[in-house]
Amino acid sequence: MNAASLVLLSLLAQAGPQVVGPEAKARAQALLKEGAQHYQQGAFADALEKFHQAYAVFPSPKLFLNIGQASRGLGRLVDAVDAFEKFVAQAPDAAPELLAEARRSVEELSPKIGKLLIDCSLSGAEISVDGRSVGRAPLVEMVRVMPGNHQVTATDPNATPDV
């Protein structure tokens, strides 16, 4: 995994045309380098923060591999699978070995997470799982979660709050 992070330092140089300028690309590369250093030291939270910052500056989908690796290191398996799937879907021109690594990671991690099928009859209701918004009803896709108990809420956007 550390070797993959080092390989990723060059990914921004390979990224396709973007609407941002060279300054943004250089800033994102610096953030990516900082993130890779944190990752190699096992400081996954700091690495993840830098990878997200790099993506905000220069939204290369190739950064999703880094985000997935750091999320996995933190035990955030749902976030890791989401990031690896985004990498595969949005960066088809990435190196074949990196795409294969992301696919293997999805296969390895997917059995360790659960999925909720949320059926809400209140169309347009904001659905949250454990306080995190997952979309509006009707939800078409299942919601990934870690195994265990979860709080699911639906909030009617037209309801008047009790005062």
Secondary structure, 3 states (H helix, E strand, C coil): CHHHHHHHCCHHHHCCCCCCCHHHHHHHHHHHHHHHHHHHCCCHHHHHHHHHHHHHHCCCCCHHHHHHHHHHHCCCHHHHHHHHHHHHHHCCCCCHHHHHHHHHHHHHHHHHCEEECCCCCCCCCEEEECCEEEEECCCCCCEEECCCCCCEEEECCCCCCCC
